[in-house]
Amino acid sequence: MATYIDLVQATEDKLYGVAPFERPAEDLMVTLTTSGTNKEFEMTTPTLWRLGDVAEVPLGSASIEDELMYLTEDHPTGGSTATWERGYRGTDTPTWTKSAGSEVLCRKNPLFPNMNLREYINEVLANDLWPHVWTRQTRKIASVTPSVDQLYDLTAGDLYVEKVYQYDLNSLSIIKELPFGWWNFITEPHSDLAAQPALILKKVYDDNAALYVQVRNASVTGGVANISTQLEAMVPYMAAAKAMASLRMAPSDFDSSNEERQQYQTGGAPRRHYQTLAAEFLRMRNAERLRLLKDHAPQKRYKGHPARVRRLTG
């Protein structure tokens, strides 16, 4: 089960492993004078911190994870606390308390703050996966108030129905798939349904047998915990590529009259690393698409009227 911490850490591994960047310096926050929204903190290595430095508490370190804090003075020595501006660059400033004797990990001037990496991860989940790849889900569906045909309410993330089938026909514990002509997938709002996709069921094998649906679901539906292992592996590559692009290391608007910039754009190591990360994501995405399609070959649409089939009644 994926978490944002997993995806952010995997993205950092790409940036600080594949790409030519050094991880930010780290220090420990050891003193909190009071609880709540206090701005007085002491670091273990005060000589490391100067006016204008930014401290980040990375994901998984404390209850204030993702927050950036701006140092408003050179950090005093001799066990004294320094004054910080909390919520720097619009990050959250939750109320928190550090227990006595505990230490909180902080990063100095991170080139890729966690708040930005989370945004890039969300961009990939929302814009770079569907319709190329998806998460396949199979579940039992429950009927809602029908009109002429039987209507079954699906979820907002259901983007395509692959198959509908019944289980335990006549108590024989068998599975039988319904032909395409017996059901239809609709995405337009219906008066009897919420504003979300639905299944119109026209015919079944057995009125009493359980009904199941197999769907292609948007990968981001329900949060990152629902994405597959394959998607979890590929997302950090494109998130890291987006992070590098944000530093203008692979833009398309370099000044072509500047020879140094032109050489940097076409032959520099950052540009090559950007291309490597993006290309690996596309390779993995294509491989996953082929796997998903191979696992579910399209069913031929039914033509004609099946024999001995009973129509559902409301």
C-alpha positions as CSV (number, residue, x, y, z in Angstrom):
1,M,0.0,0.0,0.0
2,A,1.6,3.2,-1.2
3,T,1.8,6.4,1.0
4,Y,2.9,9.9,0.2
5,I,6.0,9.4,2.3
6,D,6.9,6.4,0.1
7,L,6.4,8.3,-3.1
8,V,8.2,11.4,-1.9
9,Q,11.2,9.4,-0.7
10,A,11.3,7.5,-4.0
11,T,11.2,10.8,-5.9
12,E,14.1,12.1,-3.8
13,D,16.1,9.0,-4.5
14,K,15.8,9.8,-8.3
15,L,16.7,13.4,-7.8
16,Y,19.7,12.8,-5.5
17,G,20.7,9.5,-7.1
18,V,20.1,9.6,-10.8
19,A,20.4,13.4,-11.1
20,P,23.5,15.3,-10.1
21,F,22.2,16.9,-6.9
22,E,23.5,16.7,-3.4
23,R,21.0,16.1,-0.5
24,P,20.5,19.1,1.7
25,A,22.4,19.4,5.0
26,E,20.5,18.0,8.0
27,D,20.4,19.1,11.6
28,L,18.3,18.4,14.7
29,M,16.0,20.7,16.5
30,V,16.6,20.1,20.2
31,T,14.8,22.9,22.1
32,L,11.2,24.1,21.9
33,T,10.6,26.7,24.6
34,T,6.8,26.4,24.5
35,S,4.1,24.5,22.6
36,G,1.7,25.7,19.9
37,T,2.8,28.2,17.3
38,N,6.1,29.1,19.0
39,K,8.8,30.6,16.8
40,E,11.8,30.0,19.2
41,F,13.9,26.9,18.3
42,E,17.4,25.8,18.9
43,M,19.4,23.6,16.4
44,T,22.1,21.1,17.4
45,T,24.7,22.9,15.1
46,P,24.0,26.6,15.4
47,T,27.0,27.6,13.3
48,L,25.3,25.9,10.3
49,W,22.4,28.4,10.3
50,R,22.5,32.0,9.2
51,L,20.1,34.7,8.5
52,G,17.9,33.8,5.5
53,D,18.3,30.1,5.8
54,V,15.2,27.9,5.5
55,A,14.6,24.8,7.6
56,E,12.2,22.0,6.5
57,V,10.8,19.3,8.6
58,P,10.5,16.4,6.0
59,L,7.7,13.9,5.7
60,G,7.6,11.4,8.5
61,S,9.7,13.4,10.9
62,A,7.1,15.1,13.1
63,S,3.6,16.4,13.2
64,I,4.7,19.6,11.4
65,E,6.0,17.7,8.3
66,D,6.2,19.7,5.1
67,E,6.5,23.0,7.0
68,L,9.2,25.5,6.0
69,M,10.6,27.9,8.5
70,Y,12.6,31.1,7.7
71,L,15.5,32.1,10.0
72,T,15.2,35.8,10.8
73,E,18.7,36.1,12.4
74,D,22.0,34.4,12.6
75,H,21.5,31.4,15.0
76,P,23.0,32.3,18.4
77,T,25.5,29.9,20.0
78,G,25.8,28.8,23.6
79,G,22.5,27.0,23.9
80,S,20.3,29.9,22.9
81,T,17.3,29.6,20.7
82,A,16.8,31.4,17.3
83,T,13.7,33.2,16.0
84,W,12.0,31.6,13.0
85,E,9.2,32.7,10.7
86,R,6.9,29.7,10.5
87,G,4.7,28.9,7.5
88,Y,7.3,30.2,5.0
89,R,6.1,30.0,1.3
90,G,2.6,29.3,2.4
91,T,3.2,26.0,4.1
92,D,0.9,24.9,6.9
93,T,1.6,25.9,10.5
94,P,-0.2,23.4,12.7
95,T,-0.1,23.6,16.5
96,W,2.4,21.1,17.7
97,T,4.4,20.1,20.8
98,K,7.9,18.5,21.0
99,S,8.2,16.4,24.0
100,A,11.2,17.0,26.4
101,G,14.4,15.2,25.3
102,S,13.1,14.5,21.8
103,E,14.8,15.7,18.6
104,V,13.2,16.6,15.2
105,L,15.1,16.3,12.0
106,C,15.4,19.4,9.9
107,R,16.8,20.0,6.4
108,K,18.7,23.2,5.5
109,N,17.6,25.1,2.3
110,P,16.1,22.1,0.4
111,L,16.3,22.4,-3.3
112,F,13.2,20.3,-3.7
113,P,10.9,20.9,-0.7
114,N,8.5,18.1,0.2
115,M,5.5,20.5,-0.5
116,N,6.6,20.8,-4.1
117,L,7.3,17.1,-4.6
118,R,3.8,16.3,-3.3
119,E,2.4,18.7,-6.0
120,Y,4.4,17.0,-8.7
121,I,3.2,13.6,-7.6
122,N,-0.4,14.7,-7.6
123,E,0.1,16.1,-11.1
124,V,1.4,12.7,-12.3
125,L,-1.4,10.9,-10.7
126,A,-4.1,13.2,-12.1
127,N,-2.7,14.0,-15.6
128,D,0.0,11.5,-16.7
129,L,-1.6,8.1,-16.1
130,W,-5.1,7.8,-17.4
131,P,-6.0,6.9,-20.2
132,H,-2.7,5.1,-20.7
133,V,-2.8,3.0,-17.5
134,W,-5.2,2.5,-14.8
135,T,-6.0,0.5,-11.6
136,R,-8.3,-2.5,-12.2
137,Q,-10.9,-3.1,-9.6
138,T,-13.5,-5.8,-9.2
139,R,-16.4,-5.5,-6.7
140,K,-19.9,-6.4,-6.0
141,I,-22.4,-3.7,-6.9
142,A,-25.7,-2.9,-5.3
143,S,-28.8,-1.7,-7.1
144,V,-30.5,1.7,-6.7
145,T,-34.1,2.7,-7.4
146,P,-34.6,1.6,-11.0
147,S,-36.7,3.2,-13.8
148,V,-37.3,1.1,-16.9
149,D,-34.1,-0.9,-16.7
150,Q,-32.1,-1.9,-13.7
151,L,-29.6,0.8,-12.8
152,Y,-26.5,0.2,-10.7
153,D,-24.6,3.1,-9.2
154,L,-20.8,3.1,-9.8
155,T,-18.1,5.4,-8.3
156,A,-16.9,8.7,-9.8
157,G,-13.5,7.1,-10.5
158,D,-14.9,4.3,-12.7
159,L,-13.9,5.4,-16.2
160,Y,-14.6,2.2,-18.1
161,V,-16.4,-1.1,-17.5
162,E,-14.4,-4.1,-18.7
163,K,-16.8,-6.9,-17.7
164,V,-20.0,-7.7,-15.8
165,Y,-20.5,-11.2,-14.4
166,Q,-22.6,-13.3,-12.0
167,Y,-21.3,-15.6,-9.4
168,D,-22.8,-18.7,-7.7
169,L,-25.4,-19.4,-10.3
170,N,-28.0,-21.8,-8.9
171,S,-25.7,-22.4,-5.9
172,L,-23.0,-24.1,-8.1
173,S,-20.2,-21.6,-7.2
174,I,-19.5,-20.8,-10.9
175,I,-18.8,-17.5,-12.6
176,K,-20.4,-16.5,-15.9
177,E,-19.7,-13.3,-17.8
178,L,-22.6,-11.3,-19.2
179,P,-22.4,-10.4,-22.9
180,F,-22.1,-6.7,-23.9
181,G,-25.6,-6.6,-25.2
182,W,-27.0,-7.3,-21.7
183,W,-25.6,-4.2,-20.1
184,N,-24.4,-0.6,-20.9
185,F,-22.0,1.8,-19.2
186,I,-23.2,5.4,-19.0
187,T,-21.3,8.5,-17.9
188,E,-24.1,11.1,-18.3
189,P,-26.0,12.0,-15.1
190,H,-29.3,10.1,-14.6
191,S,-32.3,11.3,-12.7
192,D,-32.2,8.2,-10.5
193,L,-28.5,8.5,-9.8
194,A,-26.0,10.9,-8.4
195,A,-23.8,12.8,-10.8
196,Q,-21.5,9.8,-11.4
197,P,-21.1,6.8,-13.8
198,A,-23.7,4.1,-13.8
199,L,-24.4,0.6,-15.2
200,I,-27.7,-0.1,-17.0
201,L,-28.4,-3.8,-16.7
202,K,-30.9,-5.2,-19.2
203,K,-30.6,-9.0,-18.8
204,V,-29.0,-11.6,-16.5
205,Y,-28.6,-15.3,-16.2
206,D,-30.1,-15.6,-12.8
207,D,-32.2,-13.1,-10.9
208,N,-30.8,-14.3,-7.5
209,A,-27.1,-14.6,-8.3
210,A,-24.7,-12.0,-7.1
211,L,-23.6,-9.4,-9.6
212,Y,-20.0,-8.2,-10.0
213,V,-18.3,-5.5,-12.1
214,Q,-14.7,-5.2,-13.3
215,V,-13.7,-1.6,-14.0
216,R,-10.8,0.6,-15.0
217,N,-10.5,3.1,-12.2
218,A,-8.7,6.4,-12.2
219,S,-5.4,5.8,-10.3
220,V,-5.8,8.7,-8.0
221,T,-9.3,7.8,-6.8
222,G,-9.3,7.1,-3.1
223,G,-5.8,8.5,-2.7
224,V,-2.4,7.0,-3.3
225,A,-3.1,4.0,-1.1
226,N,-5.2,2.5,-3.9
227,I,-2.6,2.7,-6.7
228,S,-1.0,-0.6,-7.9
229,T,2.5,-1.6,-7.2
230,Q,3.4,-1.0,-10.9
231,L,2.1,2.6,-10.8
232,E,3.8,3.2,-7.5
233,A,7.1,2.3,-9.1
234,M,6.7,4.6,-12.1
235,V,5.2,7.8,-10.6
236,P,8.5,9.0,-8.9
237,Y,10.3,9.1,-12.2
238,M,8.0,11.6,-13.8
239,A,7.6,13.5,-10.5
240,A,11.4,13.9,-10.4
241,A,11.5,15.0,-14.0
242,K,8.9,17.7,-13.2
243,A,10.9,18.8,-10.3
244,M,14.0,19.2,-12.5
245,A,12.0,21.1,-15.1
246,S,10.8,23.5,-12.4
247,L,14.4,24.5,-11.9
248,R,14.4,25.6,-15.6
249,M,17.0,22.9,-16.4
250,A,15.1,21.6,-19.3
251,P,12.9,24.5,-20.6
252,S,12.1,25.3,-24.2
253,D,12.6,29.1,-23.8
254,F,16.4,29.4,-23.5
255,D,17.8,32.4,-25.3
256,S,19.1,30.8,-28.5
257,S,21.5,33.8,-29.0
258,N,23.4,32.9,-25.9
259,E,25.9,30.2,-26.9
260,E,26.5,29.1,-23.3
261,R,22.8,28.6,-22.6
262,Q,22.3,26.9,-25.9
263,Q,25.0,24.4,-25.1
264,Y,23.6,23.9,-21.6
265,Q,20.2,23.1,-23.1
266,T,21.2,20.6,-25.7
267,G,24.2,18.9,-24.1
268,G,24.3,19.6,-20.4
269,A,24.1,16.8,-17.8
270,P,20.9,18.2,-16.2
271,R,19.1,18.1,-19.5
272,R,20.2,14.5,-20.1
273,H,19.1,13.5,-16.7
274,Y,15.7,15.1,-17.2
275,Q,15.3,13.2,-20.5
276,T,16.4,9.9,-18.8
277,L,13.8,10.2,-16.0
278,A,11.0,11.1,-18.3
279,A,11.9,8.4,-20.8
280,E,12.0,5.7,-18.1
281,F,8.5,6.8,-16.9
282,L,7.2,6.5,-20.5
283,R,8.8,3.1,-20.9
284,M,7.3,1.8,-17.6
285,R,3.9,3.3,-18.5
286,N,3.9,1.6,-21.9
287,A,4.9,-1.8,-20.4
288,E,2.2,-1.6,-17.8
289,R,-0.4,-0.7,-20.4
290,L,0.5,-3.7,-22.5
291,R,0.3,-5.9,-19.4
292,L,-3.2,-4.6,-18.5
293,L,-4.5,-5.1,-22.0
294,K,-3.0,-8.6,-22.2
295,D,-4.7,-9.5,-18.9
296,H,-8.1,-8.5,-20.3
297,A,-8.7,-9.2,-23.9
298,P,-11.8,-7.3,-25.2
299,Q,-14.9,-9.4,-25.3
300,K,-16.7,-9.7,-28.6
301,R,-20.0,-7.8,-28.6
302,Y,-23.1,-10.0,-28.5
303,K,-25.4,-10.0,-31.5
304,G,-28.8,-11.4,-31.4
305,H,-31.0,-12.6,-28.5
306,P,-29.8,-15.1,-26.0
307,A,-32.0,-18.0,-25.3
308,R,-33.7,-18.7,-22.0
309,V,-32.8,-15.4,-20.4
310,R,-35.1,-13.7,-18.0
311,R,-35.4,-9.9,-17.9
312,L,-35.0,-8.2,-14.5
313,T,-38.1,-6.6,-13.1
314,G,-38.2,-3.7,-10.7
